[in-house]
Amino acid sequence: MNRSELKGSYINMALIAANVIFFFFLTAQGRTEYDMELMLRYGACYEPLIVYEHQYWRLFTACFMHFGMAHLVNNMLVLFALGDPVERELGHLPYLVIYLLSGIGGNIFSAWYNLRIGEIAISAGASGAVFGVMGMLLWMVMRRGGTFSGMSLNRLIASIALSIYLGMSEGGVDVAAHVGGLICGFVLCILLYRPEKKRRTHTEWDLM
């Protein structure tokens, strides 16, 4: 029995639950897809407030906020599908740390990019962290010889490229946060992921 078989993915499920609970809390206050004042009040990213008012906590809280049900469902479905095998392989605490840092890193990159091009936007969503999970998975696939949990390297790269392309094709999608989260997840996984060495069985020893 390997390490991934011994571990559940309760951190991933807890993150999904946190996103869902916070969404319904906000929905009880108003319509998240239209009420920007509501989103700002509860922690969405907005560059002037982050840079000039030093409200850095928004880089964290925005990771758990979504503009409408479709936004939430899309992110949570991807997180549910990809987060489970990644957490089982990586471990609970490293997964949580990289997930959160990827979300924050994605928001930082987004804020920097928007200021650089002279655009100001209210942004929120777990997609930076979700792309961080994709970055973790990308390194795991590369580290394990091109395949992991039924995912090949070519297929994963194509999926990531398609996700970024679709984000660029649609209006109102924070592609910078996606790219920033992806890079953070990939780099941090390089630092923290230590795959288990395959133990030799008695048969393997006997054949030597």
N, C-alpha and C positions, 0 to 999 in steps of 0.2 A: 504494500500500500504506500503510495507516494504522499508527499506533503500536501498537495492540493486536495487529495481525497479525505484528508483528516480535518480540513478547515472548511467552515462555512463562509458565507459572504454577508455576515450580519451588518458590517459597516456600510456596504453598498445599499442594503435594504433600509438601513437607518437614514442614509442620505436621501434616498428616494422619498421616504416618509417625511423627512424634514421639509423637502421641497413641496410636497403635496399639502402638508399641514399649513405651511406659511402661505401657500397660494390661496387656500380656502379662507384663511384668516383675512387676507387682503381683499378677497372677493366679497366678504361680509361687509367691508368698508366702502366698496365701490367697484367699478369696472376697470380692471387692471390694464386692459388693452387701450383704454381711452383716457383714463384719469391720471395724467402725468403728475399732478400735484400730490395725489395719493402715493404714487410710486416714489417720488422724491422724499416725501415725508417719512417713508419707512425704509429708505436706504438704497434707492437706485443710484447708479453712477451718474455724475454730472461734473464735467471737468472744472468749471469755476468753483464749485463747492469743495472739490477735492484739493485743487491746487492753491486757491486763494484763502479758503476758509479752513483748510487743513482737516477736512472731514475724511480721513483715510479709512475709517471703518466702513465706508461705502464700498470699498474694493472687496470687502468680505460679504457684506449683507446682500449686495447685488447678485451674488452667486446663487441665492436661494429665491430670487424673485422672477416672475414670468409675466409677459404681456399676453394674457389670455390663455384659455384652456389648450388650444392647439399648440402653442409655444411650449407649455408644460408637458403635454403628452409626448410630443416629438422628442424632447430631451430625455424624458424619463424612460421611454422605450429603448433608446440607444444605450442609456446608462444601465438599464436592467440586463440587456443582452451582452454588453461588453464588460461591465464591471464585475460580474460574478467570477468568470475565470481568471481575470486579472488579480482580484483580491485574493482568491484561493492560492494563486501561485506566488504572489508578492508578499502576502502577510497583511494582517489587519492594520497595524499602526503605519507601516510604510505607505500602504494604499491611501489611508486617510490623509496623511501628510502631503503626499504628492497630489492627491485630488484637490485639496484646499489651496495649496500653493499654485497649482495650475490655474485654478479659477481666479485667484488674486493676480497672478502673473499675466493672465489674459486680459484682465481689466486694466492693469497698469500699461500694458502694450497698447491697448485700445485708446486709453486716455492720451498717451504720448503721441500716437499716430494722429488722432483727431486734432490735437493742438498743433502738430507739425503742419498739417494741411489746412489749418484754419477753420475746422468744422467743430461745432459744439453739439453734443447729442446726449439725451437721456438714455441710458442703456442698462440692461439687466438680463439675467438669464444664467442658467447652469452650463451653457454651451461651451464656455471657455474651459471649465473643469471637465466636461464630457470629452472635449477634444484632447484634454490632458490624459484621459483614460486611453484614447486612441494612440497617443504618443507612447504611453507605457506599453500598450499591446504591440506597437510597432517594434520597440526595442526587444521585447520578449521573443517575437517571431524571428528577428534578426539574430538574437543571441542563441536561439535554439535551432539554428540551422535552416531557417526558412519556413518553418511551420510550427504552429502552436494552437491547441484547442480547436483543431479543424480549420484554422485560418492560414492560408499561404501568404507569403510576402507579396507576391504580385497582386493577389486579390485585395489585400489590405491596403496597399498603396493606391490601387484604383479606387477603392471605396473612399479613402481620405481625399483624394484628388477630386472625385465627383462631389463630395460634400462641400468642399471649399468652392468649387465651380458653381454649384447651385446657390450657395450663399452669395456669391458675387453677382449672380444673375438676378436675384430677387432684391427688391428694395427693402430697406430697413433692417438688413441683417448685418450684425457687427462682425465682419469677417476678420478684422484685426484681432479681436478677442479670441476667435477660433484659432488663428495662426499662433498667437502668443501662448495660448493654453497648450496647443499641440507641442510646441517647442519646449515648454517647461516640463510637460509630462515626459517627453522623450529624454531630455537631459537629466532630470532627476531620477528617472528609472535607471539610467546608466550608472548613476552613483549609488543607488540603493538596492538594485536587484542582484541577488546572488543565487543563481539556480542551483538546486540540489544536484550533487553528483550522483550518477546512477550507481547503486550498490551492486556489487557482484553477487550472484547467487552461487550456491554450492556447485551447480552444474558448470558454471563458468570457471570456477576455481579448478574443478576436476579436469577440465579440458586444457588447462595451461601446463 
